[in-house]
Amino acid sequence: MVAGDERMSRSWTEVQALATRAAAGAGVPSAQSLAFGAMLARHLADGGAEAPLQSALDAPERIVALAQRVEEVIEAASVSPRPIKTVEPDAAQRALLVSWLVGLPCRTAVDVSGETVLAALDLSAPSTRARTERLLVSADLDADLGALAARTYVADSEASRTMGAGANLMDTD
């Protein structure tokens, strides 16, 4: 915890993994959960508000819709080097869309004007954006991510211990 603030310092990798697991716990398919985890970390690193993240996790269909929009932008960029224009009237979704785009592993330039997002992707050049080592996450978001992630854990029981990973393996030592 940071003194006088209800924010916790977490590693980028820890936040990304927790967000990925939380999206899966919210019912988002695996591929979109992985992409959402990467986007969430980038969003926080860039100082993005947590409210759009919370609302997306409350309505997982928003995460899937954003993932599809990003895939459409990538597909359009693979056909033409011209910037791709998309309109997003919802401010929270627009903020997440921008974070998702700038978090892509390719060189990306994004310009926002009102509801319009103009994205120029250079799919042949790697991103030059640096990752910070630590991210600040509010205690509320951390707890919400943890609660959603917990939905993906196998319940602790004798059956899970017997049938879980490594079950019935013989120790040859």
KEBAZA-352386 format. One record per residue (C-alpha): residue number from 1; x, y, z. Coordinates in steps of 0.25 Angstrom, whole numbers, plus 2048, in hexadecimal, padded with zeros to 3 digits. Layout:
DOLUM pos   X   Y   Z
DOLUM NUM   X   Y   Z
...
END
This chain:
DOLUM pos   X   Y   Z
DOLUM   1 800 800 800
DOLUM   2 804 80E 7FD
DOLUM   3 804 817 80A
DOLUM   4 7F7 81F 80B
DOLUM   5 7F1 818 7FE
DOLUM   6 7E9 80C 7FC
DOLUM   7 7F1 807 7F0
DOLUM   8 7FA 7FB 7F0
DOLUM   9 807 7FA 7E8
DOLUM  10 807 7ED 7E0
DOLUM  11 810 7E8 7D5
DOLUM  12 80B 7E9 7C6
DOLUM  13 80C 7DA 7C5
DOLUM  14 804 7D8 7D2
DOLUM  15 7F9 7E2 7CD
DOLUM  16 7F8 7DD 7BF
DOLUM  17 7F7 7CE 7C4
DOLUM  18 7EC 7D2 7CE
DOLUM  19 7E4 7DA 7C4
DOLUM  20 7E5 7CE 7BA
DOLUM  21 7E0 7C5 7C5
DOLUM  22 7D5 7CF 7C9
DOLUM  23 7D0 7D0 7BB
DOLUM  24 7CF 7C1 7BA
DOLUM  25 7C8 7C1 7C7
DOLUM  26 7BE 7CB 7C2
DOLUM  27 7BB 7C2 7B6
DOLUM  28 7C4 7C7 7AB
DOLUM  29 7CA 7BD 7A2
DOLUM  30 7D9 7BA 7A3
DOLUM  31 7DF 7C2 798
DOLUM  32 7D7 7CE 79B
DOLUM  33 7DA 7CC 7AA
DOLUM  34 7E9 7CC 7A6
DOLUM  35 7E8 7D9 79E
DOLUM  36 7E0 7E0 7A9
DOLUM  37 7EA 7DD 7B3
DOLUM  38 7F5 7E3 7AA
DOLUM  39 7EC 7EF 7A8
DOLUM  40 7E8 7F1 7B6
DOLUM  41 7F7 7F2 7BA
DOLUM  42 7FA 7FC 7AF
DOLUM  43 7ED 804 7B3
DOLUM  44 7F2 805 7C1
DOLUM  45 801 808 7BD
DOLUM  46 7FC 814 7B4
DOLUM  47 7F4 81A 7C0
DOLUM  48 7E6 815 7BB
DOLUM  49 7DA 815 7C4
DOLUM  50 7D6 808 7CB
DOLUM  51 7C7 80B 7C9
DOLUM  52 7C7 806 7BB
DOLUM  53 7CE 7F9 7BF
DOLUM  54 7C4 7F7 7CA
DOLUM  55 7B8 7F9 7C0
DOLUM  56 7BE 7F0 7B6
DOLUM  57 7C0 7E5 7C0
DOLUM  58 7B2 7E7 7C5
DOLUM  59 7AD 7E5 7B6
DOLUM  60 7B7 7DB 7B0
DOLUM  61 7B0 7DC 7A2
DOLUM  62 7B6 7EA 7A2
DOLUM  63 7C4 7E3 7A2
DOLUM  64 7C1 7DA 797
DOLUM  65 7BB 7E5 78F
DOLUM  66 7C8 7ED 791
DOLUM  67 7D0 7E1 78D
DOLUM  68 7C9 7E0 780
DOLUM  69 7CA 7EE 77D
DOLUM  70 7D9 7EE 77F
DOLUM  71 7DA 7E1 776
DOLUM  72 7D2 7E9 76B
DOLUM  73 7DC 7F4 76D
DOLUM  74 7E8 7EB 76C
DOLUM  75 7E2 7E4 75F
DOLUM  76 7E0 7F1 759
DOLUM  77 7EE 7F5 75C
DOLUM  78 7F3 7E8 755
DOLUM  79 7EC 7EC 748
DOLUM  80 7F0 7FB 748
DOLUM  81 7FA 804 74F
DOLUM  82 7F0 80F 750
DOLUM  83 7EA 813 75E
DOLUM  84 7DE 80C 762
DOLUM  85 7D2 814 767
DOLUM  86 7C8 80F 771
DOLUM  87 7BD 816 779
DOLUM  88 7BB 812 787
DOLUM  89 7B0 81B 78E
DOLUM  90 7B2 815 79C
DOLUM  91 7BD 81C 7A3
DOLUM  92 7C1 811 7AC
DOLUM  93 7C1 807 7A0
DOLUM  94 7C9 811 798
DOLUM  95 7D4 812 7A3
DOLUM  96 7D5 803 7A3
DOLUM  97 7D6 802 794
DOLUM  98 7E1 80C 794
DOLUM  99 7E9 805 79F
DOLUM 100 7E7 7F8 797
DOLUM 101 7EC 7FE 78A
DOLUM 102 7F8 804 790
DOLUM 103 7FB 7F8 798
DOLUM 104 7FD 7F0 78B
DOLUM 105 80B 7EA 788
DOLUM 106 80C 7F2 77C
DOLUM 107 80F 801 77A
DOLUM 108 802 808 77C
DOLUM 109 7FE 817 77B
DOLUM 110 7F0 81A 780
DOLUM 111 7E8 827 77F
DOLUM 112 7DB 82A 786
DOLUM 113 7D2 835 782
DOLUM 114 7C4 835 788
DOLUM 115 7BE 827 786
DOLUM 116 7C8 824 77A
DOLUM 117 7D4 81B 77C
DOLUM 118 7DF 81C 771
DOLUM 119 7E9 811 772
DOLUM 120 7F5 80F 76A
DOLUM 121 7FC 801 76C
DOLUM 122 809 7FD 766
DOLUM 123 808 7EE 767
DOLUM 124 816 7EC 762
DOLUM 125 81D 7F5 76D
DOLUM 126 81D 7F1 77C
DOLUM 127 818 7FA 786
DOLUM 128 822 803 78D
DOLUM 129 819 806 799
DOLUM 130 820 802 7A6
DOLUM 131 81A 7FA 7B1
DOLUM 132 81B 7FF 7BF
DOLUM 133 81F 7F5 7C9
DOLUM 134 814 7F9 7D3
DOLUM 135 806 7FD 7D2
DOLUM 136 7FD 804 7DC
DOLUM 137 7EF 7FD 7DE
DOLUM 138 7E5 802 7E8
DOLUM 139 7E1 7F8 7F3
DOLUM 140 7D3 7F8 7ED
DOLUM 141 7D7 7F4 7DF
DOLUM 142 7E1 7EA 7E5
DOLUM 143 7D6 7E3 7EE
DOLUM 144 7CC 7E3 7E2
DOLUM 145 7D7 7DC 7D9
DOLUM 146 7DA 7D2 7E4
DOLUM 147 7CC 7CF 7E6
DOLUM 148 7C9 7CC 7D7
DOLUM 149 7D6 7C5 7D6
DOLUM 150 7D2 7BC 7E1
DOLUM 151 7C6 7B7 7D9
DOLUM 152 7D0 7AF 7D0
DOLUM 153 7D7 7A8 7DB
DOLUM 154 7D3 799 7DE
DOLUM 155 7CD 798 7EC
DOLUM 156 7D6 792 7F6
DOLUM 157 7D1 784 7F9
DOLUM 158 7D6 776 7FA
DOLUM 159 7D1 773 7EC
DOLUM 160 7D8 77F 7E6
DOLUM 161 7E5 77A 7EE
DOLUM 162 7E3 76C 7E9
DOLUM 163 7E0 770 7DA
DOLUM 164 7E8 77D 7D9
DOLUM 165 7F5 780 7D2
DOLUM 166 7FF 776 7D5
DOLUM 167 7F5 76C 7DB
DOLUM 168 7F8 75D 7DC
DOLUM 169 807 760 7D8
DOLUM 170 810 756 7DE
DOLUM 171 81C 75B 7E5
DOLUM 172 828 754 7E0
DOLUM 173 832 75A 7EA
END
